[in-house]
């Protein structure tokens, strides 16, 4: 056999062996940013998936309590991952935009039911046939979810809610009817057109504790933009001023991509003011 050919065969064999060894030694493991909890709700008569982000220091330190950010539309394929990443980034020591926080993403089953109160508008009823479950969902937040999180995780008393679109409608309803449930309200592109804009005519409850409220809307059409601004004007004029209030028009964003930039701006406005 030709010596050059034999040498080539040997080198090829050794290279294949080396590549195989490298592949066999490669280790893979899942990337973990938190945990998923199946929560049986008596009020909703459903099992709800909670996606929970825990700061890195939470598992490294046995003590220390953390504020909680409750995220509507918090499924893994909705807003949980990018908001949790934003909270992680914002809490880096060289950024210090937001305190290290627990994020509780509430997965959806029927958001059109959970995030809306009953409507008298015929078109609303036709397009949202399961409508009208917000009262039960708010009770779930107050009487089941918040107690569960406080019992099973090391939390402070500071609670934030983030809601966009119908979630923004729900966050506004909570702010007006049960403001004590949260300290900070991040309301993005709220669907205040619901029920012929009836929520904008509602007299908000008195805030017994200081609040921070951040309202944002993108370039989303006349109705969405007008009603978001009217919510800001309503709170700015009618409120008893026991809160800080911010409004941001995101001219370069639309309904589908407004939340991330709005949440970034809200974290800057709310938590830097609270330092």
C-alpha positions as CSV (number, residue, x, y, z in Angstrom):
1,X,0.0,0.0,0.0
2,X,1.3,3.5,-0.8
3,X,2.8,5.0,2.3
4,X,1.2,8.4,1.6
5,X,-2.2,6.9,1.3
6,X,-1.7,4.9,4.5
7,X,-0.6,8.0,6.4
8,X,-3.7,9.9,5.0
9,X,-6.0,7.1,6.2
10,X,-4.4,7.1,9.7
11,X,-4.7,10.9,10.0
12,X,-8.4,10.8,8.9
13,X,-9.1,8.1,11.4
14,X,-7.5,10.0,14.2
15,X,-9.3,13.2,13.3
16,X,-12.6,11.3,13.4
17,X,-11.8,9.8,16.7
18,X,-10.9,13.2,18.2
19,X,-14.1,14.8,16.8
20,X,-16.2,11.9,18.2
21,X,-14.6,12.3,21.6
22,X,-15.3,16.0,21.7
23,X,-18.9,15.5,20.8
24,X,-19.3,12.8,23.4
25,X,-17.8,15.1,26.1
26,X,-20.1,18.0,25.3
27,X,-22.7,18.5,28.1
28,X,-26.1,20.0,27.6
29,X,-28.5,21.2,30.2
30,X,-31.7,23.4,30.1
31,X,-31.4,27.1,30.8
32,X,-33.5,27.9,33.9
33,X,-34.8,31.3,34.8
34,X,-37.3,30.3,37.4
35,X,-40.0,27.8,38.0
36,X,-43.5,26.9,36.8
37,X,-46.3,26.3,39.4
38,X,-49.7,24.7,38.7
39,X,-52.0,26.5,41.1
40,X,-55.6,25.2,41.7
41,X,-57.9,28.1,42.0
42,X,-61.2,27.6,43.9
43,X,-62.5,31.0,42.8
44,X,-61.9,30.4,39.1
45,X,-62.5,26.7,39.3
46,X,-59.4,26.2,37.2
47,X,-55.8,25.2,37.5
48,X,-53.7,28.2,36.5
49,X,-50.0,28.0,35.5
50,X,-47.8,30.6,37.2
51,X,-44.4,31.3,35.7
52,X,-42.1,32.7,38.4
53,X,-38.8,34.4,37.9
54,X,-36.5,34.5,40.9
55,X,-33.5,36.8,41.1
56,X,-30.1,35.1,41.1
57,X,-29.5,36.2,44.7
58,X,-32.8,34.7,45.9
59,X,-31.4,31.1,45.7
60,X,-27.8,32.1,46.8
61,X,-29.0,33.9,50.0
62,X,-31.2,32.3,52.6
63,X,-32.5,35.7,53.8
64,X,-33.7,38.9,52.2
65,X,-37.2,39.8,50.8
66,X,-38.1,40.9,47.3
67,X,-40.8,43.1,45.8
68,X,-43.2,41.2,43.4
69,X,-44.2,42.2,39.9
70,X,-47.4,40.5,38.7
71,X,-47.6,40.2,35.0
72,X,-50.8,39.7,33.1
73,X,-50.5,37.7,29.9
74,X,-47.6,36.0,31.6
75,X,-47.5,32.7,29.6
76,X,-44.1,31.5,28.3
77,X,-45.3,32.2,24.8
78,X,-46.6,35.7,25.7
79,X,-44.8,38.3,27.8
80,X,-43.1,36.4,30.6
81,X,-39.7,35.8,29.1
82,X,-39.0,39.3,27.8
83,X,-40.3,41.0,30.9
84,X,-38.4,38.7,33.2
85,X,-35.3,39.4,31.1
86,X,-35.9,43.2,31.4
87,X,-36.2,42.9,35.2
88,X,-33.0,40.9,35.4
89,X,-31.2,43.5,33.2
90,X,-32.6,46.4,35.1
91,X,-31.5,45.0,38.4
92,X,-27.8,44.5,37.5
93,X,-25.6,46.4,39.9
94,X,-24.2,48.6,37.1
95,X,-27.7,49.5,35.9
96,X,-29.8,49.8,39.1
97,X,-33.0,50.7,37.2
98,X,-35.2,48.3,39.2
99,X,-34.7,46.5,42.5
100,X,-34.1,42.8,42.3
101,X,-37.7,41.5,42.1
102,X,-39.8,38.3,41.8
103,X,-41.9,38.2,38.6
104,X,-45.1,36.2,38.7
105,X,-46.4,35.6,35.2
106,X,-50.1,34.5,35.1
107,X,-50.7,32.3,32.2
108,X,-54.0,32.7,30.3
109,X,-56.8,30.4,29.6
110,X,-59.4,32.9,28.4
111,X,-58.2,36.4,28.7
112,X,-61.3,37.8,27.0
113,X,-63.3,36.4,29.9
114,X,-60.8,37.2,32.7
115,X,-59.9,40.7,31.8
116,X,-63.3,42.2,31.0
117,X,-66.3,43.3,33.1
118,X,-69.8,42.8,31.7
119,X,-70.7,45.0,28.7
120,X,-73.9,46.4,27.4
121,X,-72.4,47.0,23.9
122,X,-73.9,44.6,21.4
123,X,-70.7,44.4,19.3
124,X,-68.6,43.6,22.3
125,X,-70.9,40.7,23.2
126,X,-70.8,39.3,19.7
127,X,-67.0,39.5,19.4
128,X,-66.3,38.5,23.1
129,X,-69.0,35.8,23.8
130,X,-67.3,34.7,27.0
131,X,-67.0,38.2,28.4
132,X,-67.5,39.4,32.0
133,X,-65.2,37.5,34.3
134,X,-63.0,40.3,35.7
135,X,-64.6,40.4,39.2
136,X,-63.7,36.7,39.8
137,X,-60.3,37.2,38.4
138,X,-59.7,40.2,40.7
139,X,-60.9,38.1,43.6
140,X,-58.5,35.4,42.6
141,X,-55.6,37.9,42.6
142,X,-56.6,39.3,46.0
143,X,-57.7,36.2,47.9
144,X,-55.7,33.4,46.4
145,X,-52.7,34.4,44.3
146,X,-51.2,37.2,46.5
147,X,-51.6,35.1,49.7
148,X,-50.0,32.1,48.0
149,X,-47.0,34.2,46.8
150,X,-46.5,35.9,50.1
151,X,-46.6,32.5,51.9
152,X,-44.3,30.6,49.7
153,X,-41.7,33.2,48.7
154,X,-39.7,35.8,50.5
155,X,-41.6,39.0,49.6
156,X,-41.8,42.6,50.7
157,X,-45.1,44.5,50.8
158,X,-44.4,46.2,47.4
159,X,-46.4,44.9,44.6
160,X,-46.5,46.0,40.9
161,X,-49.0,45.0,38.2
162,X,-48.3,45.1,34.4
163,X,-51.2,44.9,32.0
164,X,-51.3,45.6,28.3
165,X,-54.4,45.8,26.0
166,X,-57.2,43.9,27.7
167,X,-54.7,43.5,30.5
168,X,-54.4,47.3,30.7
169,X,-58.2,47.4,30.9
170,X,-58.1,45.1,33.9
171,X,-55.2,46.9,35.6
172,X,-57.3,50.2,35.2
173,X,-60.3,48.5,36.7
174,X,-58.3,47.3,39.7
175,X,-56.8,50.8,40.1
176,X,-60.3,52.3,40.2
177,X,-62.1,49.7,42.3
178,X,-59.5,48.0,44.5
179,X,-56.4,50.2,44.4
180,X,-55.0,48.7,47.6
181,X,-54.1,45.5,45.7
182,X,-51.0,47.1,44.1
183,X,-48.5,49.9,44.8
184,X,-47.4,50.4,41.2
185,X,-49.6,50.3,38.1
186,X,-48.0,49.9,34.6
187,X,-50.9,50.3,32.2
188,X,-50.0,49.9,28.5
189,X,-52.3,50.4,25.5
190,X,-55.4,49.8,27.7
191,X,-58.6,48.7,25.9
192,X,-60.7,51.5,27.4
193,X,-63.1,51.4,24.4
194,X,-64.7,48.5,26.2
195,X,-68.4,48.9,27.1
196,X,-68.6,52.3,25.3
197,X,-65.7,53.6,27.4
198,X,-67.7,53.3,30.6
199,X,-64.6,52.8,32.9
200,X,-63.5,56.4,32.0
201,X,-66.8,57.6,33.6
202,X,-66.2,55.6,36.8
203,X,-65.2,57.5,40.0
204,X,-62.0,56.0,41.3
205,X,-61.8,54.8,44.9
206,X,-59.7,56.9,47.3
207,X,-56.1,55.8,47.5
208,X,-55.2,55.1,51.1
209,X,-51.6,54.5,50.2
210,X,-49.3,56.3,47.8
211,X,-49.3,54.9,44.3
212,X,-47.1,55.2,41.2
213,X,-49.0,55.0,37.9
214,X,-47.4,54.8,34.4
215,X,-49.6,54.9,31.3
216,X,-48.3,54.4,27.8
217,X,-49.7,53.9,24.4
218,X,-48.2,53.5,20.9
219,X,-49.4,54.8,17.5
220,X,-52.5,52.6,17.7
221,X,-55.3,54.6,16.1
222,X,-57.5,57.5,17.3
223,X,-59.6,55.6,19.8
224,X,-56.7,53.8,21.6
225,X,-54.6,57.0,21.7
226,X,-57.5,59.2,22.8
227,X,-58.7,57.0,25.6
228,X,-55.3,56.4,27.0
229,X,-54.7,60.2,27.2
230,X,-58.2,60.6,28.7
231,X,-57.2,58.2,31.5
232,X,-54.1,60.3,32.2
233,X,-56.1,63.5,32.2
234,X,-58.8,62.0,34.4
235,X,-56.2,60.9,37.0
236,X,-54.3,64.1,36.7
237,X,-57.3,66.4,37.2
238,X,-59.7,64.3,39.3
239,X,-57.4,62.4,41.6
240,X,-56.6,63.3,45.1
241,X,-52.9,63.4,44.1
242,X,-51.7,60.7,46.5
243,X,-49.7,59.2,43.6
244,X,-47.1,59.9,41.0
245,X,-48.4,59.9,37.4
246,X,-46.5,59.5,34.2
247,X,-47.7,59.3,30.6
248,X,-45.7,58.2,27.5
249,X,-46.7,58.3,23.9
250,X,-44.6,55.8,22.0
251,X,-44.7,57.2,18.5
252,X,-42.6,54.6,16.9
253,X,-44.4,51.6,18.4
254,X,-47.7,49.9,17.5
255,X,-50.1,47.8,19.6
256,X,-48.1,44.6,19.2
257,X,-44.7,45.9,20.2
258,X,-45.4,48.7,22.7
259,X,-45.2,46.7,25.9
260,X,-41.4,46.1,26.1
261,X,-40.3,49.7,25.6
262,X,-43.2,50.9,27.9
263,X,-42.1,48.6,30.7
264,X,-38.5,49.8,30.4
265,X,-39.7,53.4,30.7
266,X,-42.0,52.6,33.5
267,X,-39.3,50.9,35.5
268,X,-37.1,54.0,35.1
269,X,-39.9,56.4,36.0
270,X,-41.3,54.4,38.9
271,X,-38.4,52.8,40.7
272,X,-35.8,55.6,40.3
273,X,-38.4,58.0,41.8
274,X,-38.7,55.6,44.8
275,X,-35.0,55.5,45.5
